[in-house]
Amino acid sequence: MYDDLKADVCKANLELDKRDLVIYSWGNVSGIDREKGIVAIKPSGVAYEELTAERMVLVNLEGKVVEGDLRPSSDLQTHLELYGAFEDIGGVCHTHSTYATIWSQACREIPCLGTTHADHFHGPIPVTDEMEETEIASEYELNTGKMIVRRFQGLNALELPAVLVANHGPFTWGRSPSDAVVNAVILEQVARMAYGTLLLHPGQKEISEPLRDKHFRRKHGREAYYGQEKEE
Ligand SMILES: [Zn+2]
């Protein structure tokens, strides 16, 4: 069942490894079939070289396994919370990629310091609040999702498809599992560049709003003109 979804999710997970965003079995990607209300996600603790499409775990929106012999990623409830809140997304990705995690651990949002960032993310990458003891003690993964959703009140999740969970690491999302991974790869690059920029010049300010909007809008939305016309 859901062979295409499982294949897409498996491929997206393998891409994380290929792009050097993960070591061992860290990181996870999921994808959703909105019509059927089914999510495919990486199994928990399985090394990337052992991942196959057949080993992806299918769950319903309550998190109940509907197909697969393995346990789903322990971050499943965070993914489900994001699918519930951001209705246009089709894939979610979580890594502990080095530079994005450095910013998360420092509990600092990534300022938009240049057009590389602005081409892709419409504003600084938000960081969540730190978790309360009670949120950690029970339903930790669900509460992580809720904290992200809370942070995104008033923000457009598709224009800003990334978050830094304080003390932890990044989550990204997109219209598909592979989109979510592309966003994780670009987030890592942006995090690395921002780190270097502020090291070289600690007082560097964010780019101006007109320059930021120009770069974002020429690639995204109705007015986009970057690249080639897409055939319908
Ligand atoms: Zn994690």
Residues whose N, C-alpha, C, O or C-beta is under 5 A from the ligand:
A	BS01	ZN	none
